[in-house]
Every structure is written in C-alpha cells, then in structure tokens.
Amino acid sequence: MSIWVNEIIVVSACLAGIRCKWNGKASPCAKVISLVKQGKAIPVCPEQLGGLQTPRPAAEIRKGRVVDAKGNDYTAAFAKGAKEGLKIAKMAKCRVAVLRPKSPSCGCGLVYDGTFSGKLKKGDGVFAAMLKRNGIRAVCESEFRNR
C-alpha cells in the first residue's frame, strides 16, 4: 500500500478546510479532509504557528525575505512557524507533507516571485524548504490529488 494510506502525514491546514489563509479563507481538499477525519493527517498552518494573525497582509518571498507589498518583513515569523511545524511533523514521525501551492510558507517548487504581480518563480516556501532539508518529502496538493 502507498505511503499516503499507511502513514500519518502533515498537511497545510487550509487544505483541511481551516480558514487560516492570509485572506481568512480556506482551500479545502476533500482528500485531505478525509485523511484528517480518519486521523491519518495532521493539519498545520506555519504562519499561524509563527504568530501571524488571520487575516493578514499577503506576503511573498523577495530576495530571501518574506515581505508584504508595502515591504514589511515577516521573515522571522515565517521561520518560527516553519520550525514549529517541523517539530510537529517530527513528533508524529511524518515522512510526507501535502502542502498548498505557491505559498511563501508551503509552496513546493513554485512560489510567487515577490513582485505581487501574480508571476511565479522556481522555489519553495519557508516551511516546504525546511521540511525537505530535514528529510520530509513535501508535495503540492495537485500531486497528491493525482495519486
């Protein structure tokens, strides 16, 4: 059987239907919600774990920093939340994370480019990168949906 069925995974909380995105909304994924209900997935919002409120200003990664459109720097909060999310994933012995695409926290492979123009660039969000550096496979929701 696949790793998706036999192990507990960590998931972006917004995919579990929790209204924690920057705009106060969720991005529910029925497959993720089902796993959470079965006790097979743990929802985590690194931005809230880092102390940020919901809603909050939209943020993007620019030159290695997480900033909003006005230039306010949220890098420390994103790093703190990523560390806390990693602790949770390690405590649950997660080897896989299913994350929200394009996010400055959870984006896998593509994130917004820091210009607030909707353009994407190659890269990972702060949480996704930290998980990968610690041996946890981070995949975006679309890859998970297609399994």
C-alpha positions in Angstrom: 0.0 0.0 0.0 1.1 3.6 -0.6 2.7 5.9 1.9 -0.4 8.1 1.7 -2.5 5.3 3.3 -0.2 3.7 5.8 1.4 6.7 7.5 0.4 9.9 9.2 1.2 12.9 7.0 1.4 16.6 7.8 -0.9 18.8 5.7 -1.4 22.6 5.2 -4.3 23.4 7.5 -6.1 25.4 4.8 -6.3 22.2 2.7 -8.1 20.6 5.7 -10.8 23.3 5.5 -9.4 25.5 8.3 -9.8 29.2 7.5 -6.2 30.2 8.0 -5.0 31.6 4.7 -3.8 35.2 4.6 -7.3 36.3 3.4 -9.1 34.4 6.1 -10.3 31.7 3.7 -9.6 28.0 3.4 -8.7 25.9 0.3 -10.5 22.7 1.2 -9.3 19.5 -0.5 -11.8 16.6 0.1 -9.0 14.0 0.0 -7.0 15.9 2.7 -10.1 16.5 4.8 -10.9 12.8 4.7 -7.4 11.9 5.9 -7.7 14.3 8.8 -11.1 12.9 9.8 -9.5 9.4 9.8 -6.6 10.5 12.0 -4.1 10.0 9.2 -3.1 13.6 8.7 -2.2 16.5 11.0 -3.2 20.0 9.8 -0.5 22.7 10.4 -0.5 26.4 9.5 3.1 27.6 9.8 2.0 31.2 9.5 -0.3 31.0 12.5 2.3 28.9 14.4 4.7 31.8 13.7 2.3 34.2 15.5 0.7 35.8 12.5 -3.0 36.7 12.6 -5.7 35.7 10.2 -6.4 37.6 8.1 -3.1 39.2 7.4 -1.4 41.0 4.6 -0.4 38.9 1.6 3.3 38.0 1.6 5.8 36.8 -1.0 9.4 35.8 -1.0 11.7 38.6 -2.3 15.5 38.3 -2.2 15.3 35.6 0.5 13.0 37.6 2.7 9.2 37.2 3.3 7.6 40.6 2.8 4.2 42.2 2.1 3.5 44.6 -0.7 4.5 47.6 1.5 7.9 46.0 2.3 7.1 45.0 5.9 9.3 42.0 6.7 7.7 38.8 8.1 10.7 36.5 7.7 11.2 35.9 11.4 7.5 34.9 11.9 7.6 32.6 8.8 10.9 31.0 10.1 9.4 30.5 13.6 6.3 28.9 12.2 8.3 26.6 9.9 10.3 25.4 12.9 7.2 24.8 15.0 5.6 22.9 12.1 8.7 20.8 11.6 8.6 19.9 15.3 5.0 18.6 14.9 5.9 16.6 11.8 8.9 15.1 13.6 6.9 14.2 16.7 4.3 12.4 14.5 7.2 10.7 12.5 5.8 12.1 9.3 7.8 11.4 6.2 5.5 13.2 3.8 3.8 16.6 3.7 0.9 17.7 1.4 1.2 21.5 1.1 -0.7 24.4 -0.5 1.0 25.5 -3.8 2.6 28.9 -4.4 2.5 29.9 -0.7 5.5 31.7 0.8 5.2 29.1 3.6 4.0 25.9 1.9 4.8 26.3 -1.8 6.6 23.4 -3.4 8.6 24.0 -6.5 6.9 27.3 -7.4 6.2 30.4 -5.3 5.2 33.9 -6.2 8.2 36.0 -7.3 8.0 38.8 -4.8 6.6 41.5 -7.2 2.9 40.9 -6.2 2.1 40.7 -9.9 0.9 37.0 -9.9 4.1 35.8 -11.5 5.7 32.6 -10.3 9.3 31.6 -9.9 11.0 28.3 -9.1 11.5 27.8 -5.4 9.9 26.5 -2.2 8.1 28.3 0.7 9.9 28.6 4.0 8.1 25.6 5.6 8.4 23.4 2.5 12.1 24.1 2.2 12.6 23.3 5.9 10.8 20.0 5.7 12.8 19.0 2.6 16.1 19.9 4.4 15.0 17.6 7.2 14.2 14.6 5.0 10.5 15.1 4.8 9.1 14.8 1.3 7.0 17.9 0.6 4.5 17.7 -2.3 1.9 20.1 -3.5 -1.8 19.5 -3.4 -2.0 18.8 -7.1 0.5 15.9 -7.0 -1.4 14.5 -4.0 -4.8 14.8 -5.7 -3.5 12.9 -8.7 -2.4 9.8 -6.6 
